[in-house]
Amino acid sequence: MRAAEIRKKFLEFFRERDHEMVPSSPVVPLDDPTLLFANAGMNQFKSVFTGAETRDYVRAASTQKCIRAGGKHNDLENVGYTARHLTFFEMLGNFSFGDYFKSDACRWAWELVTEGFGIDKKDLWITVYHEDDEARAVWRDEVGIADDRIVGLGAADNYWSMGDVGPCGPCSEIFFDRGDAAACGPKCALGVCDCDRYMEIWNLVFMQFEKHPDGTQTALPKPSIDTGMGLERISMVLQQKESVFDTDALAAIMNEIATITGRPYDTGDAGTPHRVIADHVRSLTFAIADGAYPSNEGRGYVLRRILRRAARYGYKLGMEEAFIYRLVEFLGREMGEAFPELIERQEVIAKLIRSEEEQFGRTLNQGMTRFGDVSDRLGKGEAFPAAEAFFLHDTCGFPIDLTEQMCREQGLDVDKAGYETLMAQQKERSRKSTSATTESAGATVVKISTTEPTVFTGYQEFQGNGQVREVLATPGRFQIVLDATPFYAESGGQVGDTGTIASGDFRLRVTGTKKQDGVFVHDCELDGGDPEAVRADVTVETAVDAERRLAIHRNHTATHLVHAALRDVLGDHVQQKGSLVAPDRLRFDVSHFEKVSADELREVERRVQEQILQDTAIEVTECDKDEALARGAMAFFGEKYGDKVRVVQIGDYSLELCGGAHCARTGEIGGFLFVHEGSVSSGVRRVEALTGTGTLERVRDAEDILRDVCGSLKTDRDALGERIEGLLQEIKDLKTANKKSAQKDLLAEIDGGAGDRWSEGGREVIAASWEGADMDEILRVADALKRRDGERVFVLASYDDGGVRFLVGSSAAVKKGQVHCGNIARDGAKTLGGGGGGRPDMAQAGGKDVAKLAEAMQLMRDAAAQQLGS
Ligand code: SER
């Protein structure tokens, strides 16, 4: 039975028993911050179990994409070493939300396994939670299983929870016995060892409780059922294979890996790399297809670790170049019918994986060599030094679990505690250096005593009245706190407002606004009037620089449009990494693995402009965070949001949590133009853009430049490119011609008698030097002198302020062993305070001490004359 048929049969069985067929949720649960990846079929029903949500069905069945890596359920370390572990797998499951309970769940499971799938009862065992007499009774009395085939186990085995929080309860598992041949030894027994003989194929969880963040548990509204059966494992049993990697779901990719690497798959230990790569590329592909991407934190870092682990196993197979990405298309062909997202997002997945592989590939070799050098010096059981593990992490990008894995393979420990200390120290260093920059960048470093938050009136109003609550004065400056203000305080990337604060007695220029715990601090300088009058309790008039603020609105709203358009054009892996919203421009950093091409930028620009032309109204609402997320608002779980959030919506194009100030309609943005695209750090790109009249000015400037350039080059704009090409070619030709003539001159000068000479009986030494001569020309002169008849030694030098470079050579007629140009050059270089040497017939060297040029030339000439003459 192929995996596809097994999947179908399972779902069909429960459809006939009134279960709703529910599709898999994404393997990346963007709406559940407690979970890195979907780790079980029940995840998407979490709030149905807890009673927070009701659906119009009480029974469901599904096949769920799962990844068990990095979270509470983590099989990463086992993959490749056992017959049954995978980080990515499909979980078949049936669920009851307060409807049927233990009796039906157990009876149906047994019926499907024995009658539906035809597994021999004598190969099956059952485990129950040791205190769950009810479950034991169901299996024994209702299903008819002998009591000695029902094994009671503790919480570690038979009490299931989704994570540190969420639904949980006792469970009961069905095991398949693979027979004596698969046993690990005489003590092999269910619940005693963890080898591949007894293989869990189905877990039935009797959901009864919910765990809360404070560690307490409460009862679920009604007892419920959550079951999970790994598709690959049941396939292994029904297809009578030795491991999940031999089943039809994985065999093809194992073959493909063998083809690409040129290493046939071995089902024993030597096949570990194949198994790891096959599993890991599935996890990576599915996770990226659902919107995750490798990065340095959270689930992104789990993916990066998975990839680096796979790359290192590839390296073991001799693959030093990126190759894992080549499996993505293959997976699409194999699994794309059941999971169309693999085909739809194929290109982006392959690109992301490739770029990650290439990035790691740059340091993989260095890391492997370093690891080899260090581990070779250690004996079994010794600890791999913390500093080395840190070096591998910091310089070579080896995640610590990879180093640990490599050490395990060599029978070594790792000084993990020492490593953690080094990591903590590094964190502290970088924390210090960042906070130092913020302070030096002029952050408000005043100590205000006001604690009551300032009322912000500036979303709609740019002017108003306020009462001064607190004043901190330094020479020439004031930090003012008011009870209410229209001045926006720098936050969320949007810069603080400027403007004026005035009373009848004074006038202050506000040069910036910041906030500390909700208290707004206006940074001001005196613009007129009596400084003594700037006191607490005074009533003032406030006025924000409205033009500037409106320009900020344009850039802020445009930032949201850019974000949405970048995701449209580049893919959902694009996430905001930072932004600056200023009056004169916007800057936006996003996660993306390669340069955003000129065509892509143009397309993003076009889409943003399209939204501007539609003149859509911007709607701002306040609601609960959960409601906002349910509406699909973009938010990042790394960030802190209060319970009440502000949601900024631009038609059906953009929905974001945002506290910033925006245009009323997109049309106000006017124009939009990218002016920069570049890299910020690995995997993060930066774009900068202009809006409003800024775009016009930029285009106007560009037009002026173009006109001037065309004028100077006496051409029109259509022919400009060609004209420049022509000029560049002309320059190139001239340079070559110039070089040629310069070379002729040098040779001619020598022929005309230049330089210092010694000659005797047809033998000749020439020593000549030129200021600023090109070494290529000197080489060509040397070549000509070498080929000329007669015994000749020559020293040719070029010098400038930076030093001297010279060449010593002998002609072909000089007898072997008579002259050693290399030695002559070495001595000459020594005189010049430098070094170098070379072959007996040709050497190049140099030194910095130009003042010694004459001395060195004479020394070399004499040495050459002496050697040639003797
Ligand atoms: N949630 C349980 C498991 O993952 C049964 O589906 O094993």
Boltz pocket constraint, residues with backbone or C-beta under 6 A from the ligand:
constraints:
  - pocket:
      binder: B
      contacts: [[A, 39], [A, 40], [A, 41], [A, 42], [A, 92], [A, 93], [A, 160], [A, 203], [A, 204], [A, 205], [A, 226], [A, 227], [A, 228], [A, 229]]
      max_distance: 6.0
